[in-house]
Amino acid sequence: MPGLYIGLMSGTSLDGVDGVLAQLGDAPFASTVVARSSMDMPAALRLELLALNTPGPNEIHRAALAANALVGLYAQLVEQLLRAAQVSAHQVQAIGAHGQTVRHQPGAYDGIGYTIQLNQPALLAERAGIDVVADFRSRDLAAGGQGAPLVPPFHQAVFGDPIEGRAVLNIGGISNLTFLPAQSEAGKGSGLLGFDCGPGNALMDAWCEQHTGARYDAQGQWAAQGQLHAGLLAALLDEAFFAQKPPKSTGRDRFNRPWLEGKLRMFAAIEPVDVQTTLTELTAQACAASAQWAPGPCARWLVCGGGARNQFLMQRLQKLLPAVTLSTTQVLGVAPQDVEALAFAWLAQQALRANPASLPSVTGARGARILGAIYRA
């Protein structure tokens, strides 16, 4: 159904929560962002969510309280969006709230695996007075899929073109890539491919904060001052995930501080700034190397997420992809920071319509599935 929808996203970077209030139309996709807002992640909650990415004591209790605190932020953000747009809660069809991924192990251990997003959608529905759609990953996982990435069908709806082959590169904490080949069947998702590339901002942000106190390397200025360390880069790239054929997804379960510290043990004498330069190159090369899986020519790459603001990273990507026209999604009228939040507004709309919103070509599931559980206000 057309109408107003809210999308909320707190990504792997854990820098904050982004939200949009958008007017979504019927197919073909049409949207207007009516209001946007964001909130920084409180330091204590950020540290707790980071800690919950790895095993620790009293996890169930801590995770439940962290989910409540996260939904407190979500509720505040919803209030900000409603005030900014001067609309009431009853005018909004639904909120799409992804939650915070703390574990992602598709297919692991028992052949099914699990994926855990901390959230309290019932509490959000109660506080906001708006229907909430959440738990977007588990149905695809139950159908044998990766449960991720979730956004490629949305990328198709928004950025697909029947004439020009395009790719959409989202650089959040983890980077993911969607290929949208030009084809007469583009609107049906034929030929669509999407998967995680590897680290995005997560390792760069963690290293920058540890050594400079800044939560992220603004515009990549610190990394631009260093020198690439070829030996460390080779060690970082020596990871089976990079050579793995899609469908594939990953997260902080794999690419985290302990993983980085293990790689650095052989390179204790490297200057911190040179590590930052090399981590930036790791992200750039992991993304650029993913071009090998393109199902067809994609000469235009559109970048979104926080990484789109990292000028040094964007320069390295363009250098590694000389035949590609590289820009942000802004050239097509969608702000890079709005893309993921807008995607969850769209996913909420698809859930209310009972439309399948996943693709086997992306996740490897047995078929397309309706994603999300609905919590009525």
Contacts in CASP RR format, 6 or more apart in sequence:
PFRMAT RR
TARGET T0000
AUTHOR 0000-0000-0000
METHOD contacts of the structure
MODEL  1
MPGLYIGLMSGTSLDGVDGVLAQLGDAPFASTVVARSSMDMPAALRLELL
ALNTPGPNEIHRAALAANALVGLYAQLVEQLLRAAQVSAHQVQAIGAHGQ
TVRHQPGAYDGIGYTIQLNQPALLAERAGIDVVADFRSRDLAAGGQGAPL
VPPFHQAVFGDPIEGRAVLNIGGISNLTFLPAQSEAGKGSGLLGFDCGPG
NALMDAWCEQHTGARYDAQGQWAAQGQLHAGLLAALLDEAFFAQKPPKST
GRDRFNRPWLEGKLRMFAAIEPVDVQTTLTELTAQACAASAQWAPGPCAR
WLVCGGGARNQFLMQRLQKLLPAVTLSTTQVLGVAPQDVEALAFAWLAQQ
ALRANPASLPSVTGARGARILGAIYRA
1 93 0 8 1.000
1 349 0 8 1.000
1 352 0 8 1.000
1 353 0 8 1.000
2 23 0 8 1.000
2 24 0 8 1.000
2 25 0 8 1.000
2 26 0 8 1.000
3 23 0 8 1.000
3 24 0 8 1.000
3 25 0 8 1.000
3 93 0 8 1.000
4 21 0 8 1.000
4 22 0 8 1.000
4 23 0 8 1.000
4 24 0 8 1.000
4 34 0 8 1.000
4 87 0 8 1.000
4 91 0 8 1.000
4 92 0 8 1.000
4 93 0 8 1.000
5 21 0 8 1.000
5 22 0 8 1.000
5 24 0 8 1.000
5 92 0 8 1.000
5 93 0 8 1.000
5 94 0 8 1.000
5 95 0 8 1.000
5 96 0 8 1.000
5 345 0 8 1.000
5 346 0 8 1.000
5 348 0 8 1.000
5 349 0 8 1.000
6 19 0 8 1.000
6 20 0 8 1.000
6 21 0 8 1.000
6 22 0 8 1.000
6 78 0 8 1.000
6 81 0 8 1.000
6 92 0 8 1.000
6 94 0 8 1.000
6 95 0 8 1.000
6 96 0 8 1.000
6 130 0 8 1.000
6 345 0 8 1.000
6 348 0 8 1.000
7 19 0 8 1.000
7 20 0 8 1.000
7 21 0 8 1.000
7 22 0 8 1.000
7 95 0 8 1.000
7 96 0 8 1.000
7 97 0 8 1.000
7 341 0 8 1.000
7 342 0 8 1.000
7 343 0 8 1.000
7 344 0 8 1.000
7 345 0 8 1.000
7 348 0 8 1.000
8 17 0 8 1.000
8 18 0 8 1.000
8 19 0 8 1.000
8 74 0 8 1.000
8 77 0 8 1.000
8 78 0 8 1.000
8 95 0 8 1.000
8 96 0 8 1.000
8 97 0 8 1.000
8 98 0 8 1.000
8 99 0 8 1.000
8 341 0 8 1.000
8 344 0 8 1.000
9 17 0 8 1.000
9 18 0 8 1.000
9 19 0 8 1.000
9 98 0 8 1.000
9 340 0 8 1.000
9 341 0 8 1.000
9 343 0 8 1.000
9 344 0 8 1.000
10 16 0 8 1.000
10 17 0 8 1.000
10 18 0 8 1.000
10 41 0 8 1.000
10 70 0 8 1.000
10 73 0 8 1.000
10 98 0 8 1.000
10 99 0 8 1.000
10 100 0 8 1.000
11 98 0 8 1.000
11 100 0 8 1.000
11 101 0 8 1.000
11 172 0 8 1.000
11 173 0 8 1.000
11 340 0 8 1.000
12 101 0 8 1.000
12 172 0 8 1.000
12 173 0 8 1.000
12 174 0 8 1.000
12 202 0 8 1.000
12 251 0 8 1.000
12 252 0 8 1.000
13 172 0 8 1.000
13 173 0 8 1.000
13 201 0 8 1.000
13 202 0 8 1.000
13 205 0 8 1.000
13 216 0 8 1.000
13 306 0 8 1.000
14 41 0 8 1.000
14 46 0 8 1.000
14 49 0 8 1.000
14 50 0 8 1.000
14 100 0 8 1.000
15 40 0 8 1.000
15 41 0 8 1.000
15 205 0 8 1.000
15 215 0 8 1.000
15 216 0 8 1.000
16 38 0 8 1.000
16 39 0 8 1.000
16 40 0 8 1.000
16 41 0 8 1.000
16 46 0 8 1.000
17 38 0 8 1.000
17 39 0 8 1.000
17 41 0 8 1.000
17 70 0 8 1.000
17 73 0 8 1.000
17 74 0 8 1.000
17 77 0 8 1.000
18 36 0 8 1.000
18 37 0 8 1.000
18 38 0 8 1.000
18 337 0 8 1.000
18 338 0 8 1.000
18 340 0 8 1.000
18 341 0 8 1.000
19 36 0 8 1.000
19 37 0 8 1.000
19 38 0 8 1.000
19 77 0 8 1.000
19 81 0 8 1.000
19 341 0 8 1.000
20 33 0 8 1.000
20 35 0 8 1.000
20 36 0 8 1.000
20 81 0 8 1.000
20 338 0 8 1.000
20 341 0 8 1.000
20 342 0 8 1.000
20 345 0 8 1.000
21 33 0 8 1.000
21 34 0 8 1.000
21 35 0 8 1.000
21 36 0 8 1.000
21 81 0 8 1.000
21 82 0 8 1.000
21 84 0 8 1.000
21 85 0 8 1.000
21 87 0 8 1.000
21 92 0 8 1.000
22 31 0 8 1.000
22 32 0 8 1.000
22 33 0 8 1.000
22 34 0 8 1.000
22 342 0 8 1.000
22 345 0 8 1.000
23 31 0 8 1.000
23 32 0 8 1.000
23 34 0 8 1.000
24 30 0 8 1.000
24 31 0 8 1.000
24 345 0 8 1.000
24 346 0 8 1.000
24 349 0 8 1.000
25 31 0 8 1.000
27 157 0 8 1.000
28 157 0 8 1.000
28 187 0 8 1.000
29 157 0 8 1.000
29 158 0 8 1.000
29 346 0 8 1.000
31 158 0 8 1.000
31 342 0 8 1.000
31 345 0 8 1.000
31 346 0 8 1.000
33 335 0 8 1.000
33 338 0 8 1.000
33 342 0 8 1.000
34 85 0 8 1.000
34 87 0 8 1.000
35 81 0 8 1.000
35 82 0 8 1.000
35 84 0 8 1.000
35 85 0 8 1.000
36 81 0 8 1.000
36 335 0 8 1.000
36 337 0 8 1.000
36 338 0 8 1.000
36 341 0 8 1.000
37 77 0 8 1.000
37 80 0 8 1.000
37 81 0 8 1.000
37 84 0 8 1.000
38 77 0 8 1.000
38 337 0 8 1.000
39 73 0 8 1.000
39 76 0 8 1.000
39 77 0 8 1.000
39 80 0 8 1.000
41 49 0 8 1.000
41 73 0 8 1.000
42 69 0 8 1.000
42 73 0 8 1.000
45 66 0 8 1.000
45 69 0 8 1.000
45 70 0 8 1.000
45 73 0 8 1.000
48 62 0 8 1.000
48 66 0 8 1.000
48 69 0 8 1.000
49 66 0 8 1.000
49 70 0 8 1.000
49 100 0 8 1.000
49 102 0 8 1.000
49 118 0 8 1.000
50 252 0 8 1.000
51 62 0 8 1.000
52 59 0 8 1.000
52 62 0 8 1.000
52 63 0 8 1.000
52 66 0 8 1.000
52 102 0 8 1.000
52 118 0 8 1.000
53 102 0 8 1.000
53 103 0 8 1.000
53 252 0 8 1.000
53 253 0 8 1.000
53 256 0 8 1.000
54 256 0 8 1.000
54 258 0 8 1.000
63 102 0 8 1.000
63 118 0 8 1.000
66 100 0 8 1.000
66 118 0 8 1.000
67 100 0 8 1.000
67 118 0 8 1.000
67 119 0 8 1.000
67 120 0 8 1.000
68 120 0 8 1.000
68 123 0 8 1.000
70 99 0 8 1.000
70 100 0 8 1.000
70 118 0 8 1.000
70 119 0 8 1.000
70 120 0 8 1.000
71 97 0 8 1.000
71 119 0 8 1.000
71 120 0 8 1.000
71 121 0 8 1.000
71 123 0 8 1.000
71 124 0 8 1.000
71 127 0 8 1.000
72 123 0 8 1.000
72 124 0 8 1.000
72 127 0 8 1.000
74 95 0 8 1.000
74 97 0 8 1.000
74 124 0 8 1.000
74 128 0 8 1.000
75 124 0 8 1.000
75 127 0 8 1.000
75 128 0 8 1.000
78 95 0 8 1.000
78 124 0 8 1.000
78 127 0 8 1.000
78 128 0 8 1.000
78 130 0 8 1.000
79 128 0 8 1.000
82 88 0 8 1.000
82 89 0 8 1.000
82 92 0 8 1.000
89 128 0 8 1.000
89 129 0 8 1.000
89 130 0 8 1.000
89 377 0 8 1.000
90 129 0 8 1.000
92 130 0 8 1.000
93 131 0 8 1.000
93 348 0 8 1.000
93 349 0 8 1.000
93 352 0 8 1.000
94 130 0 8 1.000
94 131 0 8 1.000
94 132 0 8 1.000
94 133 0 8 1.000
94 348 0 8 1.000
94 349 0 8 1.000
94 351 0 8 1.000
94 352 0 8 1.000
94 374 0 8 1.000
95 124 0 8 1.000
95 125 0 8 1.000
95 128 0 8 1.000
95 130 0 8 1.000
95 131 0 8 1.000
95 132 0 8 1.000
95 133 0 8 1.000
95 348 0 8 1.000
96 132 0 8 1.000
96 133 0 8 1.000
96 134 0 8 1.000
96 344 0 8 1.000
96 345 0 8 1.000
96 347 0 8 1.000
96 348 0 8 1.000
97 119 0 8 1.000
97 121 0 8 1.000
97 124 0 8 1.000
97 132 0 8 1.000
97 133 0 8 1.000
97 134 0 8 1.000
97 344 0 8 1.000
98 117 0 8 1.000
98 119 0 8 1.000
98 134 0 8 1.000
98 136 0 8 1.000
98 150 0 8 1.000
98 344 0 8 1.000
99 117 0 8 1.000
99 118 0 8 1.000
99 119 0 8 1.000
99 134 0 8 1.000
100 117 0 8 1.000
100 118 0 8 1.000
100 119 0 8 1.000
101 115 0 8 1.000
101 116 0 8 1.000
101 117 0 8 1.000
101 118 0 8 1.000
101 251 0 8 1.000
101 252 0 8 1.000
102 116 0 8 1.000
102 117 0 8 1.000
102 118 0 8 1.000
102 252 0 8 1.000
103 114 0 8 1.000
103 115 0 8 1.000
103 116 0 8 1.000
103 253 0 8 1.000
104 115 0 8 1.000
104 116 0 8 1.000
104 148 0 8 1.000
104 249 0 8 1.000
104 250 0 8 1.000
104 251 0 8 1.000
104 253 0 8 1.000
105 113 0 8 1.000
105 114 0 8 1.000
105 115 0 8 1.000
105 253 0 8 1.000
106 113 0 8 1.000
106 114 0 8 1.000
106 115 0 8 1.000
106 141 0 8 1.000
106 144 0 8 1.000
106 145 0 8 1.000
106 146 0 8 1.000
106 147 0 8 1.000
106 148 0 8 1.000
106 249 0 8 1.000
107 113 0 8 1.000
107 141 0 8 1.000
107 144 0 8 1.000
107 145 0 8 1.000
108 114 0 8 1.000
112 141 0 8 1.000
112 142 0 8 1.000
112 144 0 8 1.000
113 141 0 8 1.000
114 141 0 8 1.000
115 137 0 8 1.000
115 138 0 8 1.000
115 141 0 8 1.000
115 147 0 8 1.000
115 148 0 8 1.000
117 134 0 8 1.000
117 135 0 8 1.000
117 136 0 8 1.000
117 137 0 8 1.000
119 134 0 8 1.000
119 135 0 8 1.000
121 132 0 8 1.000
121 133 0 8 1.000
121 134 0 8 1.000
121 135 0 8 1.000
121 373 0 8 1.000
121 375 0 8 1.000
122 132 0 8 1.000
122 375 0 8 1.000
124 132 0 8 1.000
124 134 0 8 1.000
124 375 0 8 1.000
125 131 0 8 1.000
125 132 0 8 1.000
125 375 0 8 1.000
125 376 0 8 1.000
125 377 0 8 1.000
126 377 0 8 1.000
128 377 0 8 1.000
129 377 0 8 1.000
130 377 0 8 1.000
131 352 0 8 1.000
131 374 0 8 1.000
131 375 0 8 1.000
131 376 0 8 1.000
131 377 0 8 1.000
132 374 0 8 1.000
132 375 0 8 1.000
132 377 0 8 1.000
133 347 0 8 1.000
133 348 0 8 1.000
133 351 0 8 1.000
133 352 0 8 1.000
133 372 0 8 1.000
133 373 0 8 1.000
133 374 0 8 1.000
133 375 0 8 1.000
134 372 0 8 1.000
134 373 0 8 1.000
134 375 0 8 1.000
135 372 0 8 1.000
135 373 0 8 1.000
136 150 0 8 1.000
136 344 0 8 1.000
136 347 0 8 1.000
136 357 0 8 1.000
136 371 0 8 1.000
136 372 0 8 1.000
137 147 0 8 1.000
137 148 0 8 1.000
137 150 0 8 1.000
137 371 0 8 1.000
138 147 0 8 1.000
139 358 0 8 1.000
139 369 0 8 1.000
139 370 0 8 1.000
139 371 0 8 1.000
139 372 0 8 1.000
140 146 0 8 1.000
140 147 0 8 1.000
140 358 0 8 1.000
140 363 0 8 1.000
140 365 0 8 1.000
140 369 0 8 1.000
140 371 0 8 1.000
141 147 0 8 1.000
143 365 0 8 1.000
143 366 0 8 1.000
143 367 0 8 1.000
143 369 0 8 1.000
144 363 0 8 1.000
144 364 0 8 1.000
144 365 0 8 1.000
144 366 0 8 1.000
145 247 0 8 1.000
145 360 0 8 1.000
145 363 0 8 1.000
145 364 0 8 1.000
145 365 0 8 1.000
145 366 0 8 1.000
146 247 0 8 1.000
146 248 0 8 1.000
146 249 0 8 1.000
146 362 0 8 1.000
146 363 0 8 1.000
146 364 0 8 1.000
146 365 0 8 1.000
147 249 0 8 1.000
147 358 0 8 1.000
147 363 0 8 1.000
147 365 0 8 1.000
148 176 0 8 1.000
148 196 0 8 1.000
148 249 0 8 1.000
148 363 0 8 1.000
149 170 0 8 1.000
149 176 0 8 1.000
149 178 0 8 1.000
149 194 0 8 1.000
149 195 0 8 1.000
149 196 0 8 1.000
149 249 0 8 1.000
149 362 0 8 1.000
150 343 0 8 1.000
150 347 0 8 1.000
150 357 0 8 1.000
150 358 0 8 1.000
150 371 0 8 1.000
151 170 0 8 1.000
151 176 0 8 1.000
151 178 0 8 1.000
151 339 0 8 1.000
151 340 0 8 1.000
151 343 0 8 1.000
152 168 0 8 1.000
152 176 0 8 1.000
152 178 0 8 1.000
152 192 0 8 1.000
152 193 0 8 1.000
152 194 0 8 1.000
152 359 0 8 1.000
152 362 0 8 1.000
153 189 0 8 1.000
153 192 0 8 1.000
153 357 0 8 1.000
153 358 0 8 1.000
153 359 0 8 1.000
153 362 0 8 1.000
154 342 0 8 1.000
154 343 0 8 1.000
154 346 0 8 1.000
154 347 0 8 1.000
155 168 0 8 1.000
155 178 0 8 1.000
155 180 0 8 1.000
155 343 0 8 1.000
156 178 0 8 1.000
156 180 0 8 1.000
156 186 0 8 1.000
156 187 0 8 1.000
156 189 0 8 1.000
156 192 0 8 1.000
157 187 0 8 1.000
157 346 0 8 1.000
158 332 0 8 1.000
158 334 0 8 1.000
158 339 0 8 1.000
158 342 0 8 1.000
159 166 0 8 1.000
159 168 0 8 1.000
159 180 0 8 1.000
159 302 0 8 1.000
159 329 0 8 1.000
159 332 0 8 1.000
159 334 0 8 1.000
160 166 0 8 1.000
160 180 0 8 1.000
160 186 0 8 1.000
160 187 0 8 1.000
161 180 0 8 1.000
161 182 0 8 1.000
161 186 0 8 1.000
162 182 0 8 1.000
162 183 0 8 1.000
162 184 0 8 1.000
162 186 0 8 1.000
162 187 0 8 1.000
163 182 0 8 1.000
164 182 0 8 1.000
164 299 0 8 1.000
164 300 0 8 1.000
165 180 0 8 1.000
165 181 0 8 1.000
165 182 0 8 1.000
165 296 0 8 1.000
165 297 0 8 1.000
165 298 0 8 1.000
165 299 0 8 1.000
165 300 0 8 1.000
166 180 0 8 1.000
166 182 0 8 1.000
166 298 0 8 1.000
166 300 0 8 1.000
166 301 0 8 1.000
166 302 0 8 1.000
167 177 0 8 1.000
167 178 0 8 1.000
167 179 0 8 1.000
167 180 0 8 1.000
167 291 0 8 1.000
167 294 0 8 1.000
167 298 0 8 1.000
167 300 0 8 1.000
167 301 0 8 1.000
167 302 0 8 1.000
167 324 0 8 1.000
168 177 0 8 1.000
168 178 0 8 1.000
168 180 0 8 1.000
168 301 0 8 1.000
168 302 0 8 1.000
168 304 0 8 1.000
168 329 0 8 1.000
168 339 0 8 1.000
169 175 0 8 1.000
169 176 0 8 1.000
169 177 0 8 1.000
169 178 0 8 1.000
169 197 0 8 1.000
169 287 0 8 1.000
169 301 0 8 1.000
169 302 0 8 1.000
169 303 0 8 1.000
169 304 0 8 1.000
169 317 0 8 1.000
170 176 0 8 1.000
170 177 0 8 1.000
170 178 0 8 1.000
170 303 0 8 1.000
170 304 0 8 1.000
170 305 0 8 1.000
170 339 0 8 1.000
170 340 0 8 1.000
171 200 0 8 1.000
171 201 0 8 1.000
171 283 0 8 1.000
171 287 0 8 1.000
171 303 0 8 1.000
171 304 0 8 1.000
171 305 0 8 1.000
171 306 0 8 1.000
171 307 0 8 1.000
171 308 0 8 1.000
171 310 0 8 1.000
171 313 0 8 1.000
172 200 0 8 1.000
172 201 0 8 1.000
172 202 0 8 1.000
172 305 0 8 1.000
172 306 0 8 1.000
172 307 0 8 1.000
173 199 0 8 1.000
173 200 0 8 1.000
173 201 0 8 1.000
173 202 0 8 1.000
173 205 0 8 1.000
174 196 0 8 1.000
174 197 0 8 1.000
174 198 0 8 1.000
174 199 0 8 1.000
174 200 0 8 1.000
174 202 0 8 1.000
174 250 0 8 1.000
174 251 0 8 1.000
174 252 0 8 1.000
174 255 0 8 1.000
175 196 0 8 1.000
175 197 0 8 1.000
175 198 0 8 1.000
175 199 0 8 1.000
175 200 0 8 1.000
175 283 0 8 1.000
175 286 0 8 1.000
175 287 0 8 1.000
176 194 0 8 1.000
176 195 0 8 1.000
176 196 0 8 1.000
176 197 0 8 1.000
176 249 0 8 1.000
177 194 0 8 1.000
177 195 0 8 1.000
177 196 0 8 1.000
177 197 0 8 1.000
177 287 0 8 1.000
177 290 0 8 1.000
178 192 0 8 1.000
178 193 0 8 1.000
178 194 0 8 1.000
178 362 0 8 1.000
179 191 0 8 1.000
179 192 0 8 1.000
179 193 0 8 1.000
179 194 0 8 1.000
179 293 0 8 1.000
179 294 0 8 1.000
179 295 0 8 1.000
179 296 0 8 1.000
179 298 0 8 1.000
180 186 0 8 1.000
180 192 0 8 1.000
180 298 0 8 1.000
181 191 0 8 1.000
181 192 0 8 1.000
181 294 0 8 1.000
181 295 0 8 1.000
181 296 0 8 1.000
181 297 0 8 1.000
181 298 0 8 1.000
182 297 0 8 1.000
183 190 0 8 1.000
183 191 0 8 1.000
185 191 0 8 1.000
189 359 0 8 1.000
189 361 0 8 1.000
191 295 0 8 1.000
191 361 0 8 1.000
192 359 0 8 1.000
192 361 0 8 1.000
192 362 0 8 1.000
193 246 0 8 1.000
193 293 0 8 1.000
193 294 0 8 1.000
193 295 0 8 1.000
193 361 0 8 1.000
193 362 0 8 1.000
194 246 0 8 1.000
194 247 0 8 1.000
194 361 0 8 1.000
194 362 0 8 1.000
195 246 0 8 1.000
195 247 0 8 1.000
195 248 0 8 1.000
195 249 0 8 1.000
195 290 0 8 1.000
195 293 0 8 1.000
195 362 0 8 1.000
196 248 0 8 1.000
196 249 0 8 1.000
196 250 0 8 1.000
196 251 0 8 1.000
197 286 0 8 1.000
197 287 0 8 1.000
197 289 0 8 1.000
197 290 0 8 1.000
198 241 0 8 1.000
198 242 0 8 1.000
198 250 0 8 1.000
198 251 0 8 1.000
198 255 0 8 1.000
198 283 0 8 1.000
198 286 0 8 1.000
199 255 0 8 1.000
199 279 0 8 1.000
199 282 0 8 1.000
199 283 0 8 1.000
199 286 0 8 1.000
200 283 0 8 1.000
200 286 0 8 1.000
200 287 0 8 1.000
200 307 0 8 1.000
201 216 0 8 1.000
201 283 0 8 1.000
201 306 0 8 1.000
201 307 0 8 1.000
201 310 0 8 1.000
202 251 0 8 1.000
202 252 0 8 1.000
202 255 0 8 1.000
202 256 0 8 1.000
203 255 0 8 1.000
203 260 0 8 1.000
203 279 0 8 1.000
203 282 0 8 1.000
203 283 0 8 1.000
204 216 0 8 1.000
204 217 0 8 1.000
204 223 0 8 1.000
204 276 0 8 1.000
204 279 0 8 1.000
204 280 0 8 1.000
204 283 0 8 1.000
204 310 0 8 1.000
205 215 0 8 1.000
205 216 0 8 1.000
205 217 0 8 1.000
206 257 0 8 1.000
206 260 0 8 1.000
207 260 0 8 1.000
207 272 0 8 1.000
207 275 0 8 1.000
207 276 0 8 1.000
207 279 0 8 1.000
208 214 0 8 1.000
208 215 0 8 1.000
208 216 0 8 1.000
208 217 0 8 1.000
208 222 0 8 1.000
208 276 0 8 1.000
209 215 0 8 1.000
209 216 0 8 1.000
211 272 0 8 1.000
211 273 0 8 1.000
211 276 0 8 1.000
212 222 0 8 1.000
214 222 0 8 1.000
217 223 0 8 1.000
217 276 0 8 1.000
217 280 0 8 1.000
217 310 0 8 1.000
218 309 0 8 1.000
219 309 0 8 1.000
219 310 0 8 1.000
219 311 0 8 1.000
219 312 0 8 1.000
220 280 0 8 1.000
220 310 0 8 1.000
220 311 0 8 1.000
220 312 0 8 1.000
220 313 0 8 1.000
221 312 0 8 1.000
222 273 0 8 1.000
222 276 0 8 1.000
223 273 0 8 1.000
223 276 0 8 1.000
223 277 0 8 1.000
223 279 0 8 1.000
223 280 0 8 1.000
223 312 0 8 1.000
223 313 0 8 1.000
224 277 0 8 1.000
224 312 0 8 1.000
225 273 0 8 1.000
225 277 0 8 1.000
226 271 0 8 1.000
226 273 0 8 1.000
226 274 0 8 1.000
226 276 0 8 1.000
226 277 0 8 1.000
227 274 0 8 1.000
227 277 0 8 1.000
228 274 0 8 1.000
228 277 0 8 1.000
228 278 0 8 1.000
228 281 0 8 1.000
229 267 0 8 1.000
229 270 0 8 1.000
229 274 0 8 1.000
229 275 0 8 1.000
229 277 0 8 1.000
229 278 0 8 1.000
231 267 0 8 1.000
232 263 0 8 1.000
232 264 0 8 1.000
232 267 0 8 1.000
232 270 0 8 1.000
232 274 0 8 1.000
232 275 0 8 1.000
232 278 0 8 1.000
233 278 0 8 1.000
233 281 0 8 1.000
233 282 0 8 1.000
233 285 0 8 1.000
235 263 0 8 1.000
235 266 0 8 1.000
235 267 0 8 1.000
236 263 0 8 1.000
236 278 0 8 1.000
236 279 0 8 1.000
236 282 0 8 1.000
237 282 0 8 1.000
237 285 0 8 1.000
237 286 0 8 1.000
239 254 0 8 1.000
241 248 0 8 1.000
241 250 0 8 1.000
241 254 0 8 1.000
242 286 0 8 1.000
242 289 0 8 1.000
245 293 0 8 1.000
246 293 0 8 1.000
247 361 0 8 1.000
247 362 0 8 1.000
247 363 0 8 1.000
247 364 0 8 1.000
249 363 0 8 1.000
260 279 0 8 1.000
264 270 0 8 1.000
264 275 0 8 1.000
270 278 0 8 1.000
280 310 0 8 1.000
280 312 0 8 1.000
280 313 0 8 1.000
280 316 0 8 1.000
281 316 0 8 1.000
283 313 0 8 1.000
284 313 0 8 1.000
284 316 0 8 1.000
284 317 0 8 1.000
284 320 0 8 1.000
285 320 0 8 1.000
287 317 0 8 1.000
288 317 0 8 1.000
288 320 0 8 1.000
288 321 0 8 1.000
291 298 0 8 1.000
291 321 0 8 1.000
291 324 0 8 1.000
298 324 0 8 1.000
299 323 0 8 1.000
299 324 0 8 1.000
299 325 0 8 1.000
300 324 0 8 1.000
300 325 0 8 1.000
300 327 0 8 1.000
301 317 0 8 1.000
301 321 0 8 1.000
301 324 0 8 1.000
301 325 0 8 1.000
301 326 0 8 1.000
301 327 0 8 1.000
302 327 0 8 1.000
302 328 0 8 1.000
302 329 0 8 1.000
302 331 0 8 1.000
302 332 0 8 1.000
303 314 0 8 1.000
303 317 0 8 1.000
303 326 0 8 1.000
303 327 0 8 1.000
303 328 0 8 1.000
303 329 0 8 1.000
303 336 0 8 1.000
304 328 0 8 1.000
304 329 0 8 1.000
304 334 0 8 1.000
304 336 0 8 1.000
304 337 0 8 1.000
304 339 0 8 1.000
304 340 0 8 1.000
305 336 0 8 1.000
305 337 0 8 1.000
305 339 0 8 1.000
305 340 0 8 1.000
306 336 0 8 1.000
306 337 0 8 1.000
307 313 0 8 1.000
307 314 0 8 1.000
307 336 0 8 1.000
308 314 0 8 1.000
308 328 0 8 1.000
308 329 0 8 1.000
308 336 0 8 1.000
308 337 0 8 1.000
309 336 0 8 1.000
314 326 0 8 1.000
317 326 0 8 1.000
318 324 0 8 1.000
318 326 0 8 1.000
328 336 0 8 1.000
329 335 0 8 1.000
329 336 0 8 1.000
329 339 0 8 1.000
330 336 0 8 1.000
334 342 0 8 1.000
347 357 0 8 1.000
347 371 0 8 1.000
347 372 0 8 1.000
350 356 0 8 1.000
350 357 0 8 1.000
350 370 0 8 1.000
350 371 0 8 1.000
351 357 0 8 1.000
351 370 0 8 1.000
351 371 0 8 1.000
351 372 0 8 1.000
351 374 0 8 1.000
352 374 0 8 1.000
354 370 0 8 1.000
355 370 0 8 1.000
356 368 0 8 1.000
356 369 0 8 1.000
356 370 0 8 1.000
356 371 0 8 1.000
357 368 0 8 1.000
357 369 0 8 1.000
357 370 0 8 1.000
357 371 0 8 1.000
358 365 0 8 1.000
358 367 0 8 1.000
358 368 0 8 1.000
358 369 0 8 1.000
358 371 0 8 1.000
359 368 0 8 1.000
360 366 0 8 1.000
360 367 0 8 1.000
360 368 0 8 1.000
END
